[in-house]
Amino acid sequence: MLRNKQYLSANHFGYLVKKETGKSTLEIIQTKLIEVAKERIFDPSKSVSEIAYELGFKHPQHFSRLFKSKVGYSPNEYRMMN
């Protein structure tokens, strides 16, 4: 028996998030991933591939592409700069 619960579709939830924050759910998730990646990138014991897998990327190239598009530098370039 259904009780007075609201069920939101993924599209409706995405719409509400965008309306409230001004950012899409994908933008919010990507921003958080990049924040975590920036912290982990300075661990010299981990390769970029290991960091990518830890963050849930199946292929390190996808991680590197996203990182470069958001930060302006590849993960290796960013690691060497700082």
Summary of the structure (lengths in Angstrom):
residues: 82
radius of gyration: 17.0
end to end distance: 57.9
largest distance: 59.2
contacts: 181
relative contact order: 0.11
helix: 66%
strand: 0%
